[in-house]
Amino acid sequence: MYLMWFAQATAFFFGVYFFWYLFFETKAGSLIAGGMIDRYHKRNASDRAYMLSAWTGNTHHVIICFLIFEVMIWDQPCSNTPGVFAWLHDMECFTSIDKRHVFANMVSLGYITYDFVIQYFFVAGTDSFAKQMIFHHLISITGIMSAQYAGYGVVAANTLTLGVEFSTVFLNYRSSYFKEELGEQ
C-alpha cells in the first residue's frame, strides 16, 4: 500500500509537470499569465525545465501544507484524548503509526523522486547550485525513508518537518523572474 502511494504520487507530479508544460506552451496560458509566459519563452530548454519544475514544486508545497494541516490538527485516531499533536504527549500515539502521516510522507517522497529525475536529466545543471540541489534531493529521500523505517513518532515528526516546504513557494515564484527585473546583477 505504501509503495503504491509513492508510485502514484510520483506519477501524479510528472502529470503536474506536463500540465504546467502545456500551460506555458499554449495560448491559454498566455491569456492567464502573459508576463510569466513571456519570461518562460525567453529561456533556454534547461531553464524552462527548471521553471516548470519550480511550478510543479509549488503545486506540491501547497498540497503538502494542506495535508500537514489536516493530519496535525484533527483528532488523532490513536488517542483517547482529543487534541492537536497527540503523538507528542500520548504514548499510545507515539508508539503507533498513523497512516495519514505515512501518506503525507509518501506524497513528498514521490515529489522529491520526480524532481530528482527532472533536475538530473532535464535541467542537467552543472553549476554549484545544481549540485547542491541534487545532494538536497538525495538527503531528502534518505531522510524520509529513514523516518518511515524508524517508525513511531519519527514519522509524525517528519510530517511536521515537511511544513518548511511552504517557504519554497515564494522562492520558486521569485526564480521565475530574471535577475535584471529584480534589480540584481
C-alpha positions as CSV (number, residue, x, y, z in Angstrom):
1,M,0.0,0.0,0.0
2,Y,2.8,2.5,0.9
3,L,4.7,1.7,-2.2
4,M,1.5,2.3,-4.2
5,W,1.1,5.7,-2.6
6,F,4.7,6.6,-3.5
7,A,4.3,5.4,-7.2
8,Q,1.0,7.2,-7.6
9,A,2.5,10.4,-6.1
10,T,5.5,10.2,-8.4
11,A,3.2,9.7,-11.5
12,F,1.0,12.5,-10.3
13,F,3.8,15.0,-10.2
14,F,5.0,14.0,-13.6
15,G,1.4,14.7,-14.7
16,V,1.5,18.1,-13.0
17,Y,4.8,18.9,-14.8
18,F,3.1,18.1,-18.1
19,F,0.2,20.3,-17.1
20,W,2.5,23.2,-16.5
21,Y,4.3,22.5,-19.7
22,L,1.0,22.7,-21.6
23,F,0.0,25.8,-19.7
24,F,3.3,27.6,-20.5
25,E,3.4,26.4,-24.1
26,T,-0.2,27.2,-25.2
27,K,-2.2,30.3,-25.8
28,A,-4.5,29.5,-22.9
29,G,-1.5,30.1,-20.6
30,S,-0.6,33.4,-22.2
31,L,-4.2,34.7,-21.7
32,I,-4.0,34.0,-18.0
33,A,-0.3,34.7,-17.2
34,G,1.1,36.7,-20.1
35,G,4.2,38.2,-18.4
36,M,5.2,34.9,-16.9
37,I,4.7,33.1,-20.2
38,D,6.9,35.7,-21.9
39,R,9.7,35.1,-19.3
40,Y,9.4,31.3,-19.9
41,H,9.8,31.6,-23.7
42,K,12.9,33.8,-23.3
43,R,14.7,31.0,-21.5
44,N,16.8,28.1,-22.9
45,A,15.5,24.5,-22.6
46,S,17.3,23.8,-19.4
47,D,16.0,26.9,-17.7
48,R,12.5,26.2,-19.0
49,A,12.7,22.7,-17.4
50,Y,13.8,24.3,-14.2
51,M,10.9,26.8,-14.3
52,L,8.4,24.1,-14.9
53,S,9.9,22.1,-12.1
54,A,9.5,25.1,-9.8
55,W,5.8,25.5,-10.6
56,T,5.3,21.8,-10.1
57,G,7.1,22.2,-6.8
58,N,4.7,25.0,-5.8
59,T,1.9,22.6,-6.5
60,H,3.5,20.0,-4.2
61,H,4.2,22.5,-1.5
62,V,0.6,23.8,-1.3
63,I,-0.8,20.2,-1.3
64,I,1.6,19.0,1.4
65,C,0.8,22.0,3.6
66,F,-2.9,21.2,3.4
67,L,-2.1,17.5,4.2
68,I,0.0,18.5,7.2
69,F,-2.7,20.8,8.5
70,E,-5.3,18.0,8.2
71,V,-3.0,15.4,9.8
72,M,-1.8,17.6,12.7
73,I,-4.9,19.5,13.6
74,W,-7.7,16.9,13.5
75,D,-8.0,14.4,16.3
76,Q,-5.6,11.6,16.2
77,P,-7.2,8.1,15.7
78,C,-4.7,6.6,18.2
79,S,-5.6,8.8,21.1
80,N,-8.5,8.7,23.6
81,T,-7.8,12.4,24.4
82,P,-8.7,14.7,21.6
83,G,-6.2,17.4,20.7
84,V,-3.6,18.7,18.4
85,F,-0.2,16.9,18.2
86,A,-1.5,14.0,20.3
87,W,1.6,12.0,19.2
88,L,3.7,14.4,21.3
89,H,2.1,13.8,24.6
90,D,0.2,10.5,24.2
91,M,2.5,7.4,24.5
92,E,-0.1,5.3,22.5
93,C,0.1,7.7,19.6
94,F,3.9,7.9,19.8
95,T,4.3,4.2,19.6
96,S,1.8,3.6,16.8
97,I,1.9,4.9,13.2
98,D,-0.9,7.0,11.9
99,K,-1.3,6.1,8.2
100,R,-2.1,9.7,7.4
101,H,1.4,10.7,8.4
102,V,2.8,7.9,6.2
103,F,0.6,9.1,3.3
104,A,1.9,12.7,3.6
105,N,5.5,11.4,3.6
106,M,4.9,9.2,0.6
107,V,3.4,12.1,-1.3
108,S,6.6,14.1,-0.6
109,L,8.8,11.2,-1.4
110,G,7.1,10.8,-4.7
111,Y,7.5,14.6,-5.4
112,I,11.2,14.6,-4.4
113,T,11.9,11.5,-6.6
114,Y,10.1,13.1,-9.5
115,D,12.0,16.4,-9.0
116,F,15.3,14.5,-8.7
117,V,14.7,13.0,-12.2
118,I,13.8,16.4,-13.7
119,Q,16.8,18.1,-12.1
120,Y,19.2,15.4,-13.0
121,F,18.1,14.6,-16.6
122,F,16.2,17.6,-17.9
123,V,17.7,20.6,-16.1
124,A,21.1,18.9,-16.0
125,G,22.8,21.9,-14.4
126,T,26.5,21.7,-13.8
127,D,26.9,24.8,-11.5
128,S,27.3,24.5,-7.8
129,F,23.6,25.3,-7.2
130,A,22.6,22.3,-9.3
131,K,25.0,20.0,-7.5
132,Q,23.6,21.3,-4.1
133,M,20.1,20.6,-5.3
134,I,20.9,17.0,-6.3
135,F,22.5,16.5,-3.0
136,H,19.5,18.1,-1.3
137,H,17.2,15.6,-3.1
138,L,19.3,12.6,-2.1
139,I,19.4,13.7,1.5
140,S,15.6,14.3,1.5
141,I,14.9,10.9,0.0
142,T,17.2,9.2,2.6
143,G,15.6,11.2,5.4
144,I,12.0,10.4,4.5
145,M,12.8,6.7,4.0
146,S,14.7,6.6,7.3
147,A,11.8,8.1,9.2
148,Q,9.4,5.5,7.7
149,Y,11.8,2.8,8.8
150,A,12.3,4.2,12.3
151,G,8.5,4.4,12.8
152,Y,6.9,5.6,16.0
153,G,6.7,9.3,16.4
154,V,9.5,9.9,14.0
155,V,7.0,9.5,11.1
156,A,4.8,12.2,12.6
157,A,7.8,14.5,13.3
158,N,8.9,14.1,9.7
159,T,5.4,15.0,8.5
160,L,5.6,18.2,10.6
161,T,9.1,19.0,9.2
162,L,7.7,18.9,5.7
163,G,5.8,22.2,6.6
164,V,9.0,24.1,5.8
165,E,8.3,23.4,2.1
166,F,5.7,26.3,2.2
167,S,8.5,28.8,2.2
168,T,9.8,27.5,-1.1
169,V,6.7,28.7,-2.9
170,F,7.9,32.3,-2.6
171,L,11.5,31.4,-3.7
172,N,10.2,29.4,-6.7
173,Y,7.9,32.3,-7.8
174,R,10.9,34.7,-7.4
175,S,13.1,32.4,-9.5
176,S,10.6,32.9,-12.4
177,Y,11.8,36.4,-12.8
178,F,15.1,37.5,-14.5
179,K,17.7,39.0,-12.1
180,E,17.5,42.3,-14.0
181,E,13.8,42.6,-13.3
182,L,14.5,42.3,-9.6
183,G,17.4,44.8,-9.7
184,E,20.1,42.2,-9.2
185,Q,23.2,41.7,-11.3
